[in-house]
């Protein structure tokens, strides 16, 4: 579930801060963060080293609330590919709108703490947290495409751009051994530039929303901010589960276009 940190977790954080102030070296939570974070270069090295294995990434652009990202990190570990789990599993944070949306160290500390990463020691490949350079993530996304990743944007139906868009349950998520889901932050969604880089734009079917299609037209009609949305973490978890379900039902490499 997505919620505020427990009192025990808050006490752990206070204990760690006191430990660091005393100069006793890295606290337990600081060591935990160190174990569960990668640089983008380290991620690419692992992607190449495990090129024959299934790999699943989640990229969140301009996240605002650490509890949402912590929930995504937690569930990405649990909902890895069935069987031998993913060869690579990671949550990447980008900040296409610059400094105001760049995650601080305090933000990242909260993410790892909320994810309960230390409670998943039995996983062969725990999900890692990666922070991309500030600014436009296009270069990083193009690098992932070169590495064979199939990029799937998660957006509201009304916000999908002019590229191919379909309901999530119709997306062939088991067909591609390397999949990266992209989701926009709570306030901004995904930019049209990022949407254009994705191979597929997916929406999670829900209540019909009689709004104009396309951000520009909604802006002209005064409909900005009117479309109902799922919580960021919930939307990503649904996408991760759908990939897990398709892999379990059809196996990797399935060419089924509309799984039932």
VEXTI-308597 format. One line per 10 residues: number of its first residue (from 1); their letters; for each residue x, y, z of N, C-alpha, C, O. Coordinates in steps of 0.1 Angstrom, whole numbers, padded with zeros to 4 digits, always signed. Each point is the difference from the previous one (the first is absolute). Layout:
<recs>
NUM	A	X/Y/Z/X/Y/Z/X/Y/Z/X/Y/Z ~ ...
</recs>
This chain:
<recs>
1	XXXXXXXXXX	+0008/-0012/+0000/-0008/+0012/+0000/+0009/+0012/+0000/+0011/+0000/+0004 ~ -0017/+0012/-0008/+0007/+0012/-0001/-0005/+0008/+0012/-0011/+0003/+0002 ~ +0021/+0002/+0007/-0004/+0007/+0011/+0012/+0007/+0007/+0011/-0001/-0005 ~ -0014/+0007/+0016/+0011/+0007/+0007/+0009/-0011/+0007/-0004/-0011/+0003 ~ +0017/+0015/-0001/+0009/-0009/+0007/-0005/-0004/+0014/-0007/+0009/+0006 ~ +0010/-0021/-0001/-0005/-0004/+0013/+0009/+0008/+0010/+0010/+0005/-0003 ~ -0016/-0005/+0016/+0008/+0006/+0011/+0013/-0007/+0002/+0010/+0007/+0003 ~ -0009/-0020/-0005/+0012/-0007/+0002/+0010/+0004/-0011/+0012/+0002/+0003 ~ -0016/+0000/-0015/+0009/+0004/-0011/+0005/+0014/+0003/+0012/+0003/-0003 ~ -0021/+0006/+0008/+0005/+0014/+0003/+0010/-0001/+0011/+0010/+0008/+0000
11	XXXXXXXXXX	-0012/-0017/+0010/+0010/-0001/+0011/+0013/-0005/-0005/+0011/+0005/+0004 ~ -0011/-0014/-0014/+0012/-0005/-0006/+0008/+0011/-0007/+0012/+0001/+0001 ~ -0020/+0007/-0008/+0007/+0011/-0007/+0006/+0010/+0010/+0011/+0005/-0002 ~ -0018/-0002/+0013/+0006/+0009/+0010/+0012/-0006/+0006/+0010/+0007/+0002 ~ -0010/-0020/+0001/+0012/-0007/+0005/+0011/+0001/-0009/+0012/+0002/+0004 ~ -0014/-0004/-0017/+0011/+0001/-0010/+0006/+0013/+0000/+0012/+0002/-0001 ~ -0021/+0009/+0001/+0005/+0013/-0001/+0009/+0003/+0012/+0010/+0007/-0001 ~ -0015/-0011/+0013/+0008/+0002/+0012/+0014/-0008/-0001/+0010/+0006/+0004 ~ -0010/-0018/-0010/+0012/-0007/-0002/+0010/+0007/-0009/+0012/+0001/+0003 ~ -0018/+0005/-0014/+0009/+0007/-0009/+0006/+0012/+0006/+0011/+0004/-0002
21	XXXXXXXXXX	-0020/+0003/+0011/+0005/+0012/+0006/+0011/-0003/+0010/+0009/+0008/+0002 ~ -0009/-0020/+0004/+0011/-0004/+0009/+0012/-0004/-0007/+0011/-0001/+0006 ~ -0011/+0000/-0019/+0012/-0003/-0008/+0003/-0015/+0001/+0012/-0004/-0002 ~ -0022/-0005/+0004/+0002/-0014/+0000/+0001/-0007/-0013/-0001/-0012/-0001 ~ +0001/+0020/-0010/+0000/-0006/-0013/-0014/-0001/-0006/-0009/+0005/+0006 ~ +0008/-0013/-0017/-0013/-0002/-0006/-0010/-0007/+0010/+0004/-0011/+0005 ~ -0016/+0016/-0004/-0010/-0007/+0008/-0006/-0011/-0008/+0003/-0002/-0012 ~ -0011/-0006/+0019/-0005/-0012/-0007/-0009/+0004/-0012/+0001/-0007/-0011 ~ -0009/+0017/+0012/-0008/+0004/-0011/+0008/+0006/-0011/-0003/-0001/-0012 ~ +0014/+0008/+0015/+0009/+0005/-0010/+0006/-0011/-0008/+0002/+0001/-0012
31	XXXXXXXXXX	+0002/-0011/+0019/+0006/-0012/-0007/-0010/-0007/-0009/+0003/-0005/-0010 ~ -0016/+0005/+0015/-0011/-0006/-0008/-0001/+0008/-0013/-0002/-0006/-0010 ~ +0002/+0019/+0011/-0001/+0009/-0012/+0011/-0003/-0009/-0002/-0001/-0012 ~ +0014/-0001/+0017/+0011/-0002/-0008/-0001/-0014/-0008/+0004/+0000/-0011 ~ -0010/-0010/+0018/-0001/-0013/-0006/-0011/+0000/-0011/+0000/-0008/-0010 ~ -0010/+0017/+0011/-0012/-0001/-0008/+0000/+0012/-0011/-0011/+0002/-0006 ~ +0022/+0004/+0004/+0001/+0011/-0010/+0011/-0003/-0010/+0010/-0005/+0003 ~ -0013/+0008/-0016/+0009/-0002/-0011/+0002/+0014/-0007/-0009/+0008/+0000 ~ +0020/-0006/-0006/+0001/+0011/-0010/-0005/-0006/-0013/-0002/-0012/-0002 ~ -0001/+0021/-0007/-0005/-0004/-0013/+0011/-0009/-0007/-0004/-0009/-0007
41	XXXXXXXXXX	+0016/+0013/+0009/+0011/-0008/-0006/+0000/-0014/+0005/+0002/-0010/-0007 ~ -0004/+0008/+0021/+0000/-0013/+0006/-0012/-0008/-0005/+0001/-0012/-0003 ~ -0013/+0019/+0001/-0011/-0007/-0006/+0003/-0005/-0014/-0003/-0012/-0003 ~ +0009/+0020/-0005/+0003/-0004/-0014/+0009/-0012/+0000/-0001/-0010/-0008 ~ +0011/+0010/+0017/+0010/-0011/+0001/-0008/-0013/+0004/+0003/-0011/-0006 ~ -0013/+0012/+0015/-0007/-0012/+0004/-0009/-0005/-0012/-0002/-0012/-0002 ~ -0004/+0022/-0005/-0009/-0003/-0011/+0008/-0008/-0011/-0005/-0010/-0005 ~ +0017/+0014/+0003/+0008/-0007/-0010/+0005/-0013/+0005/+0001/-0010/-0008 ~ +0002/+0009/+0021/+0005/-0013/+0005/-0011/-0010/+0001/+0003/-0012/-0001 ~ -0015/+0016/+0001/-0011/-0009/+0001/-0009/+0001/-0012/-0013/-0001/+0001
51	XXXXXXXXXX	+0019/+0003/-0013/-0008/+0003/-0012/-0009/-0011/-0004/-0010/+0003/-0007 ~ +0012/-0015/+0011/-0009/-0012/-0004/-0011/-0002/+0010/-0008/-0009/-0002 ~ +0007/+0017/+0012/-0010/-0001/+0010/-0011/+0010/-0001/+0002/+0011/-0006 ~ -0014/-0014/+0011/-0011/+0010/+0000/+0004/+0012/+0009/+0006/-0002/+0011 ~ -0010/+0014/-0015/+0003/+0012/+0007/-0012/+0009/+0000/-0006/+0002/-0010 ~ +0003/+0004/+0022/-0011/+0009/+0001/+0004/+0013/+0008/+0005/-0001/+0011 ~ -0007/+0012/-0018/+0003/+0013/+0007/-0013/+0008/+0001/-0010/-0001/-0007 ~ +0010/+0010/+0017/-0010/+0010/+0001/+0007/+0014/+0001/+0009/+0002/+0008 ~ -0014/+0007/-0017/+0006/+0014/+0000/-0011/+0009/+0004/-0010/+0001/-0006 ~ +0013/+0007/+0017/-0010/+0010/+0004/+0007/+0014/-0002/+0010/+0003/+0005
61	XXXXXXXXXX	-0017/+0005/-0013/+0005/+0013/-0003/-0007/+0011/+0009/-0012/+0000/+0002 ~ +0020/+0008/+0005/-0004/+0010/+0009/-0009/-0004/+0011/-0011/+0005/+0002 ~ +0015/-0015/+0006/-0009/-0005/+0011/+0000/+0011/+0011/+0010/+0008/+0002 ~ -0021/-0007/+0005/-0001/+0010/+0010/-0001/-0006/+0014/+0006/+0006/+0010 ~ -0012/-0018/-0008/-0001/-0005/+0013/+0008/-0013/+0002/-0002/-0010/-0007 ~ +0011/+0010/+0017/+0008/-0012/+0002/-0008/-0012/+0004/+0004/-0011/-0004 ~ -0015/+0011/+0011/-0008/-0012/+0003/-0004/-0007/-0013/+0000/-0012/+0000 ~ -0004/+0019/-0010/-0004/-0006/-0013/+0012/-0007/-0006/-0001/-0012/-0005 ~ +0013/+0018/+0004/+0011/-0006/-0006/+0005/-0012/+0009/+0004/-0010/-0006 ~ -0005/+0011/+0019/+0004/-0011/+0009/-0009/-0012/-0002/+0004/-0011/+0000
71	XXXXXXXXXX	-0017/+0014/-0003/-0010/-0011/-0002/+0004/-0007/-0014/-0001/-0012/-0001 ~ +0004/+0020/-0009/+0004/-0006/-0013/+0013/-0008/+0002/+0000/-0011/-0006 ~ +0009/+0015/+0013/+0013/-0007/+0002/-0003/-0013/+0007/+0005/-0011/-0003 ~ -0014/+0011/+0013/-0004/-0012/+0008/-0007/-0010/-0009/+0004/-0012/-0001 ~ -0014/+0017/-0007/-0008/-0010/-0008/+0008/-0005/-0012/-0003/-0011/-0005 ~ +0012/+0019/+0000/+0008/-0004/-0012/+0009/-0012/+0004/+0002/-0009/-0008 ~ +0002/+0008/+0021/+0008/-0011/+0004/-0009/-0013/+0001/+0004/-0011/-0004 ~ -0016/+0013/+0009/-0010/-0011/+0002/-0005/-0005/-0013/-0002/-0012/-0001 ~ -0001/+0021/-0008/-0007/-0004/-0013/+0010/-0002/-0011/-0003/+0004/-0012 ~ +0014/-0010/+0014/+0010/-0003/-0010/-0005/-0012/-0008/-0010/-0007/+0003
81	XXXXXXXXXX	+0016/+0004/-0014/-0004/-0010/-0009/-0001/-0014/+0007/+0009/-0003/+0008 ~ -0019/-0005/-0010/-0002/-0012/+0007/+0011/-0010/-0004/+0006/+0001/-0010 ~ -0003/-0010/+0019/+0011/-0010/-0002/+0013/+0004/+0006/+0001/-0001/+0012 ~ +0008/+0006/-0020/+0013/+0003/+0006/+0002/+0015/+0002/+0011/+0005/+0002 ~ -0022/+0002/-0002/+0000/+0015/+0003/+0007/+0007/-0012/+0005/-0007/-0009 ~ -0005/+0020/+0010/+0007/+0008/-0011/+0015/-0001/+0002/+0005/+0000/+0011 ~ +0002/+0000/-0022/+0014/+0002/+0000/+0004/+0014/+0005/+0010/+0001/+0007 ~ -0017/+0009/-0011/+0002/+0013/+0004/-0014/+0006/+0004/-0009/-0001/-0008 ~ +0008/+0007/+0019/-0012/+0007/+0005/+0004/+0013/+0006/+0008/+0001/+0010 ~ -0013/+0010/-0015/+0004/+0013/+0005/-0011/+0011/-0002/-0008/-0001/-0009
91	XXXXXXXXXX	+0008/+0011/+0018/-0009/+0011/-0001/+0009/+0012/-0002/+0009/+0003/+0008 ~ -0011/+0004/-0019/+0008/+0012/-0004/-0008/+0013/+0002/-0012/+0000/-0003 ~ +0018/+0010/+0009/-0006/+0013/+0002/+0006/+0010/-0009/+0012/+0002/+0000 ~ -0020/+0005/-0008/+0005/+0011/-0009/-0007/+0013/+0004/-0010/+0000/+0007 ~ +0016/+0011/-0011/-0006/+0013/+0003/+0001/+0009/-0012/+0008/+0009/-0002 ~ -0017/-0012/-0008/+0000/+0008/-0013/-0003/+0014/+0002/+0004/+0008/-0009 ~ -0010/-0003/+0020/-0003/+0014/+0002/+0011/+0007/+0009/-0002/+0011/+0005 ~ +0013/-0018/-0003/+0011/+0006/+0007/+0000/+0000/+0015/-0006/-0009/+0006 ~ +0013/+0018/+0000/+0003/-0001/+0015/-0012/-0001/+0009/+0001/-0008/+0009 ~ -0012/+0015/-0012/-0011/-0002/+0010/-0005/-0014/+0001/-0006/-0004/+0011
101	XXXXXXXXXX	+0009/-0005/-0021/-0005/-0013/+0001/+0011/-0010/+0002/-0002/-0013/-0001 ~ +0014/+0017/+0003/+0012/-0009/+0002/-0001/-0005/+0014/-0001/+0008/+0009 ~ +0001/-0021/-0007/-0001/-0006/+0013/+0012/+0003/+0009/+0011/-0002/-0004 ~ -0014/+0007/+0016/+0011/+0003/+0009/+0004/-0013/+0008/-0006/-0010/-0002 ~ +0017/+0011/+0009/+0005/-0012/+0007/-0010/-0003/+0011/-0002/-0012/+0003 ~ -0005/+0022/+0003/-0010/-0003/+0010/-0012/-0008/-0006/-0005/-0009/+0005 ~ +0001/+0013/-0017/-0010/-0006/-0008/+0004/-0015/-0002/-0008/-0009/+0002 ~ +0020/+0007/-0007/+0005/-0014/-0004/+0001/-0008/+0013/-0003/-0012/+0000 ~ +0007/+0018/+0011/+0001/-0008/+0012/-0014/-0005/+0004/-0002/-0011/+0005 ~ -0008/+0020/-0006/-0014/-0004/+0003/-0005/-0011/-0009/-0007/-0009/+0005
111	XXXXXXXXXX	+0011/+0010/-0018/-0005/-0010/-0009/+0005/-0014/+0004/-0008/-0009/+0000 ~ +0021/+0008/+0003/+0005/-0013/+0003/-0005/-0005/+0013/-0003/-0012/+0002 ~ +0001/+0021/+0008/-0006/-0004/+0013/-0014/-0005/-0002/-0004/-0011/+0006 ~ -0004/+0018/-0013/-0014/-0004/-0002/-0001/-0013/-0008/-0010/-0007/+0002 ~ +0019/+0005/-0011/-0001/-0012/-0008/+0002/-0013/+0008/-0002/-0011/-0006 ~ +0007/+0012/+0018/+0003/-0012/+0008/+0010/-0009/-0007/-0002/-0013/+0000 ~ +0012/+0019/-0007/+0009/-0008/-0008/+0008/-0011/+0008/+0003/-0010/-0005 ~ -0001/+0013/+0018/+0008/-0009/+0008/-0009/-0013/+0004/+0006/-0009/+0006 ~ -0019/+0009/-0010/-0008/-0011/+0003/-0001/-0010/-0012/-0008/-0009/+0000 ~ +0016/+0012/-0010/+0000/-0009/-0012/+0013/-0007/-0002/+0005/+0000/-0012
121	XXXXXXXXXX	+0001/-0005/+0022/+0014/-0006/-0002/+0000/-0012/-0008/+0010/-0004/-0005 ~ -0021/-0003/+0004/-0001/-0013/-0007/-0001/+0002/-0015/+0002/-0010/-0007 ~ -0004/+0022/+0002/-0001/+0002/-0014/+0013/-0001/-0007/+0010/+0005/+0005 ~ -0009/-0012/-0016/+0013/-0002/-0007/+0005/+0014/-0005/+0012/+0003/+0000 ~ -0022/+0005/-0005/+0004/+0013/-0005/-0009/+0011/+0005/-0010/+0003/-0007 ~ +0012/+0002/+0019/-0008/+0011/+0005/-0001/+0012/-0009/+0010/+0003/-0007 ~ -0021/+0004/+0006/-0001/+0011/-0008/+0009/+0012/+0005/+0000/+0003/+0011 ~ +0007/+0003/-0020/+0009/+0011/+0003/-0006/+0013/-0004/-0009/+0001/-0008 ~ +0014/+0010/+0015/-0005/+0013/-0003/+0011/+0008/-0007/+0012/+0000/+0004 ~ -0015/+0006/-0015/+0009/+0007/-0009/-0005/+0014/-0002/-0011/+0003/-0003
131	XXXXXXXXXX	+0020/+0007/+0005/-0003/+0014/-0003/+0007/+0005/-0013/+0012/-0001/-0001 ~ -0020/+0005/-0008/+0005/+0004/-0013/+0005/+0015/+0001/-0005/+0007/+0009 ~ +0014/-0003/-0017/+0004/+0014/+0000/-0012/+0010/-0001/-0010/-0003/-0007 ~ +0012/+0015/+0013/-0011/+0009/-0001/-0002/+0004/-0014/+0009/+0000/-0009 ~ -0022/+0004/+0006/-0003/+0005/-0013/-0006/-0011/-0009/-0005/-0011/+0005 ~ +0004/+0014/-0018/-0006/-0009/-0010/+0006/-0014/+0001/+0012/-0002/-0002 ~ -0021/-0008/+0004/+0005/-0014/+0001/+0001/-0007/-0014/+0003/-0012/+0000 ~ -0005/+0020/-0011/+0000/-0006/-0013/+0012/-0009/-0003/-0001/-0011/-0006 ~ +0013/+0017/+0009/+0012/-0008/-0003/+0001/-0013/+0008/+0004/-0010/-0006 ~ -0008/+0010/+0018/-0001/-0013/+0008/-0010/-0009/-0006/+0003/-0012/-0001
141	XXXXXXXXXX	-0014/+0017/-0003/-0011/-0009/-0006/+0005/-0006/-0013/-0002/-0011/-0003 ~ +0009/+0019/-0005/+0005/-0005/-0013/+0011/-0010/+0002/+0001/-0010/-0007 ~ +0007/+0011/+0018/+0010/-0010/+0003/-0007/-0013/+0004/+0004/-0011/-0004 ~ -0015/+0012/+0012/-0008/-0012/+0004/-0006/-0007/-0013/+0000/-0012/-0001 ~ -0005/+0020/-0008/-0005/-0005/-0013/+0011/-0008/-0007/-0002/-0011/-0005 ~ +0014/+0017/+0005/+0011/-0007/-0007/+0004/-0013/+0007/+0004/-0009/-0007 ~ -0007/+0008/+0020/+0003/-0012/+0007/-0012/-0010/-0001/+0001/-0011/+0006 ~ -0011/+0014/-0014/-0010/-0009/-0003/-0013/+0001/+0008/-0009/-0009/+0000 ~ +0008/+0020/+0008/-0012/+0002/+0008/-0012/+0005/-0009/+0001/+0008/-0008 ~ -0013/-0014/+0011/-0012/+0004/-0005/-0007/+0010/+0009/-0003/-0004/+0012
151	XXXXXXXXXX	+0001/+0016/-0016/-0004/+0011/+0009/-0016/+0001/+0000/-0005/+0002/-0011 ~ -0001/-0003/+0022/-0014/+0001/+0001/-0004/+0011/+0009/+0003/+0000/+0012 ~ -0010/+0010/-0018/-0004/+0012/+0008/-0013/-0004/+0007/-0009/-0006/-0006 ~ +0007/+0011/+0019/-0012/-0002/+0007/-0007/+0014/+0002/+0006/+0008/+0007 ~ -0017/-0006/-0014/-0007/+0013/+0001/-0015/-0002/+0000/-0005/-0011/-0002 ~ -0002/+0022/+0005/-0014/+0000/-0002/-0003/-0001/-0014/+0007/+0005/-0009 ~ -0019/-0011/+0005/-0004/-0001/-0014/+0000/+0014/-0006/+0004/+0001/-0012 ~ -0009/+0009/+0019/-0001/+0013/-0005/+0013/+0007/-0002/+0002/+0010/-0008 ~ +0009/-0014/+0015/+0013/+0006/-0001/+0009/-0007/-0010/+0011/+0006/-0003 ~ -0015/-0017/-0002/+0009/-0007/-0010/+0002/+0009/-0012/-0010/+0007/-0004
161	XXXXXXXXXX	+0022/-0007/-0002/+0002/+0008/-0011/-0005/-0006/-0013/-0009/-0008/+0000 ~ +0016/+0012/-0011/-0005/-0005/-0013/+0006/-0014/-0004/-0003/-0006/-0010 ~ +0012/+0001/+0019/+0005/-0014/-0003/-0009/-0011/+0003/-0012/+0003/+0004 ~ +0016/-0015/-0006/-0009/-0012/+0002/-0004/-0001/+0015/+0009/+0000/+0008 ~ -0022/-0001/-0005/-0004/-0001/+0014/-0010/-0011/+0001/-0009/-0002/-0009 ~ +0009/-0005/+0020/-0009/-0011/+0002/-0002/-0003/+0014/+0008/+0004/+0008 ~ -0019/-0011/-0004/-0002/-0004/+0013/+0012/-0009/+0005/+0005/-0008/-0007 ~ -0002/+0009/+0020/+0012/-0007/+0005/-0002/-0015/-0002/+0010/-0007/-0003 ~ -0022/+0002/+0005/-0002/-0015/-0001/+0002/-0005/-0014/+0000/-0012/-0002 ~ +0000/+0021/-0008/+0002/-0004/-0014/+0014/+0001/-0004/+0004/-0005/-0011
171	XXXXXXXXXX	+0005/+0011/+0019/+0014/+0001/-0003/+0007/-0013/+0000/-0001/-0007/+0010 ~ +0010/+0004/-0020/+0007/-0013/+0000/+0012/+0001/+0010/+0012/+0001/-0005 ~ -0014/-0001/+0018/+0011/+0002/+0009/+0009/-0012/+0002/+0011/+0001/+0005 ~ -0016/-0013/-0009/+0008/-0012/+0002/+0009/-0002/-0013/+0009/-0008/+0000 ~ -0012/+0015/-0010/+0007/-0001/-0013/+0014/+0005/+0001/+0009/-0005/-0007 ~ -0006/+0015/+0015/+0013/+0006/+0001/+0007/-0003/+0013/-0005/+0001/+0011 ~ +0017/-0007/-0013/+0008/-0004/+0012/+0004/+0012/+0009/+0002/-0001/+0012 ~ -0001/+0013/-0018/+0004/+0012/+0007/-0011/+0010/-0002/-0002/+0005/-0011 ~ -0004/-0001/+0022/-0011/+0010/+0000/+0003/+0011/+0010/+0005/-0003/+0012 ~ -0007/+0015/-0016/+0001/+0011/+0010/-0013/+0008/-0001/-0005/+0005/-0010
181	XXXXXXXXXX	-0002/-0004/+0022/-0012/+0007/+0002/+0004/+0015/+0003/+0008/+0002/+0009 ~ -0015/+0007/-0015/+0003/+0015/+0003/-0013/+0006/+0006/-0011/-0002/-0006 ~ +0012/+0009/+0017/-0011/+0007/+0006/+0004/+0014/+0004/+0012/+0002/+0004 ~ -0021/+0007/-0005/+0003/+0014/+0003/-0003/+0003/+0015/-0008/-0008/+0006 ~ +0014/+0018/-0001/-0003/+0004/+0014/-0014/+0004/+0003/-0008/+0001/-0009 ~ +0005/+0000/+0022/-0014/+0003/+0004/-0006/+0013/-0006/-0012/+0001/-0002 ~ +0021/+0009/+0000/-0005/+0013/-0004/+0001/+0002/-0015/-0008/+0008/-0005 ~ +0017/-0015/-0002/+0003/+0004/-0014/-0003/-0011/-0010/-0002/+0004/-0012 ~ +0001/-0016/+0015/-0002/-0011/-0010/+0013/-0001/-0009/+0010/+0006/+0004 ~ -0011/-0012/-0015/+0011/-0002/-0009/-0001/+0011/-0011/-0011/+0003/-0005
191	XXXXXXXXXX	+0022/+0002/+0001/+0001/+0011/-0010/-0002/-0007/-0014/+0002/-0012/-0001 ~ -0006/+0020/-0008/-0002/-0005/-0014/+0013/-0005/-0006/+0000/-0010/-0007 ~ +0011/+0016/+0011/+0013/-0005/-0005/+0003/-0014/+0005/+0005/-0008/-0008 ~ -0008/+0005/+0021/+0002/-0013/+0005/-0009/-0010/-0006/+0003/-0011/-0004 ~ -0016/+0015/+0002/-0010/-0009/-0006/+0004/-0004/-0014/-0001/-0011/-0004 ~ +0007/+0021/-0003/+0004/-0003/-0014/+0012/-0010/-0001/+0001/-0007/-0010 ~ +0007/+0006/+0021/+0011/-0009/+0000/-0005/-0015/+0003/+0008/-0009/-0002 ~ -0020/+0008/+0007/-0004/-0013/+0005/-0005/-0008/-0012/-0006/+0005/-0010 ~ +0008/-0018/+0010/-0005/-0009/-0010/-0015/-0002/+0000/-0007/-0002/-0010 ~ +0001/+0004/+0023/-0014/-0003/+0002/-0005/+0009/+0011/+0007/+0002/+0010
201	XXXXXXXXXX	-0019/+0004/-0012/-0006/+0008/+0011/-0012/-0008/+0005/-0009/-0004/-0008 ~ +0008/+0001/+0021/-0010/-0008/+0006/-0008/+0008/+0010/+0005/+0009/+0007 ~ -0018/-0012/-0006/-0009/+0005/+0010/-0006/-0011/+0007/-0002/-0011/-0006 ~ -0002/+0013/+0019/-0007/-0010/+0008/-0015/+0004/-0001/-0004/+0010/+0005 ~ -0004/-0019/-0012/-0014/+0004/-0001/-0007/+0002/+0013/+0002/-0007/+0009 ~ -0010/+0017/-0009/-0007/+0004/+0012/-0013/+0007/-0004/-0006/-0002/-0011 ~ +0001/+0010/+0020/-0012/+0008/-0003/+0002/+0009/-0012/+0010/+0006/-0002 ~ -0021/-0006/-0007/+0001/+0009/-0011/+0001/+0014/+0004/-0007/+0005/+0009 ~ +0016/+0003/-0016/+0002/+0014/+0003/-0002/+0008/-0012/+0008/-0001/-0009 ~ -0019/+0009/+0008/-0003/+0007/-0012/+0008/+0013/-0002/-0005/+0011/+0000
211	XXXXXXXXXX	+0018/-0013/-0002/+0009/+0011/-0002/+0006/-0001/-0014/+0001/-0011/-0006 ~ +0004/+0022/+0001/+0007/+0000/-0013/+0013/-0008/+0001/+0006/+0000/+0010 ~ -0003/-0006/-0021/+0013/-0008/-0001/+0011/+0010/-0004/-0001/+0007/-0009 ~ +0012/-0008/+0016/+0012/+0008/-0003/+0001/+0012/+0010/-0010/+0007/+0002 ~ +0022/-0005/+0003/+0002/+0011/+0010/-0003/+0014/-0006/-0006/+0008/+0007 ~ +0010/-0006/-0019/-0002/+0014/-0006/-0015/+0003/-0001/-0004/+0011/+0003 ~ -0004/-0020/-0008/-0014/+0002/-0002/-0007/+0002/+0014/-0009/+0009/+0001 ~ +0013/-0017/+0009/-0006/+0001/+0013/+0003/+0014/+0006/-0008/+0006/+0007 ~ +0021/-0002/-0010/+0004/+0014/+0005/-0009/+0011/-0006/-0004/+0009/+0007 ~ +0002/-0011/-0020/-0008/+0010/-0007/-0015/+0001/+0005/-0006/+0010/+0000
221	XXXXXXXXXX	+0001/-0022/+0004/-0013/-0001/+0005/-0002/+0002/+0015/-0011/-0001/+0006 ~ +0022/+0004/+0001/+0000/+0002/+0014/-0002/-0012/+0008/-0006/+0000/+0011 ~ +0010/-0012/-0016/-0002/-0013/+0007/+0013/-0005/+0007/+0000/-0011/+0004 ~ +0009/+0020/-0002/+0013/-0005/+0007/-0003/-0004/+0014/-0007/+0008/+0007 ~ +0012/-0019/-0003/-0002/-0005/+0014/-0013/-0006/+0003/-0003/-0004/+0012 ~ -0006/+0002/-0022/-0013/-0005/+0002/-0001/-0016/+0000/-0009/-0006/+0005 ~ +0019/+0000/-0012/-0001/-0014/-0002/+0004/-0008/+0013/+0010/+0003/+0006 ~ -0019/-0012/-0002/+0003/-0008/+0012/+0011/-0010/-0003/+0001/-0005/-0011 ~ +0008/+0003/+0021/+0012/-0008/-0002/+0001/-0010/+0011/-0004/+0002/+0011 ~ +0011/-0013/-0014/+0004/-0009/+0010/+0012/+0005/+0008/+0008/+0008/-0006
231	XXXXXXXXXX	-0006/-0012/+0018/+0012/+0003/+0007/+0012/-0005/-0007/-0001/-0011/-0006 ~ +0012/+0018/+0006/+0012/-0004/-0008/+0004/-0014/+0004/+0003/-0008/-0009 ~ -0001/+0005/+0021/+0004/-0013/+0005/-0009/-0011/-0005/+0004/-0011/-0004 ~ -0017/+0014/+0006/-0010/-0011/-0004/+0001/-0003/-0015/-0001/-0011/-0004 ~ +0002/+0022/-0004/+0000/-0002/-0015/+0013/-0009/-0003/-0002/-0009/-0009 ~ +0013/+0012/+0015/+0012/-0007/-0004/-0001/-0015/+0005/+0004/-0009/-0007 ~ -0010/+0007/+0019/-0001/-0014/+0005/-0010/-0008/-0009/+0003/-0012/-0002 ~ -0013/+0018/-0003/-0009/-0007/-0009/+0008/-0004/-0013/-0002/-0011/-0004 ~ +0010/+0020/-0001/+0008/-0003/-0012/+0010/-0012/+0003/+0001/-0009/-0008 ~ +0005/+0010/+0020/+0010/-0011/+0003/-0007/-0013/+0002/+0005/-0011/-0005
241	XXXXXXXXXX	-0017/+0011/+0011/-0008/-0012/+0001/-0004/-0006/-0013/+0001/-0012/-0002 ~ -0005/+0021/-0007/-0004/-0005/-0013/+0011/-0006/-0008/-0002/-0010/-0007 ~ +0014/+0015/+0008/+0012/-0006/-0006/+0002/-0014/+0006/+0003/-0010/-0006 ~ -0003/+0010/+0020/+0002/-0013/+0007/-0011/-0010/-0004/+0004/-0012/-0003 ~ -0016/+0016/+0002/-0011/-0009/-0004/+0002/-0005/-0014/-0002/-0012/-0002 ~ +0005/+0020/-0008/+0002/-0004/-0013/+0012/-0010/-0001/-0001/-0010/-0008 ~ +0012/+0013/+0015/+0011/-0009/+0000/-0003/-0014/+0006/+0004/-0010/-0005 ~ -0012/+0011/+0015/-0005/-0013/+0007/-0009/-0008/-0009/+0001/-0012/-0001 ~ -0010/+0019/-0006/-0010/-0007/-0009/+0005/-0004/-0013/-0003/-0011/-0005 ~ +0012/+0019/-0001/+0004/-0002/-0014/+0014/-0003/-0002/+0004/-0005/-0010
251	XXXXXXXXXX	+0005/+0008/+0020/+0014/-0002/-0001/+0007/+0011/-0008/-0007/+0008/-0007 ~ +0020/-0006/+0010/+0007/+0010/-0007/+0000/-0002/-0015/+0001/-0011/-0005 ~ -0001/+0022/-0003/+0000/-0001/-0014/-0013/-0002/-0007/-0001/-0002/-0012 ~ -0010/+0002/+0020/-0013/-0002/-0005/-0004/+0011/-0010/+0003/+0011/+0002 ~ -0008/-0015/-0013/-0004/+0010/-0011/-0015/+0004/+0001/-0005/+0006/-0008 ~ -0001/-0011/+0019/-0014/+0003/+0002/-0002/+0015/+0001/+0006/+0007/+0008 ~ -0015/-0001/-0016/-0002/+0014/+0000/-0011/+0005/+0010/+0000/+0011/+0005 ~ -0009/-0020/-0002/-0011/+0004/+0008/-0003/-0011/+0011/-0010/-0008/-0002 ~ +0019/+0006/+0012/-0002/-0011/+0010/-0013/+0002/+0007/-0004/+0011/+0003 ~ -0002/-0023/+0000/-0013/+0000/+0007/+0002/-0004/+0014/-0010/+0000/+0008
</recs>
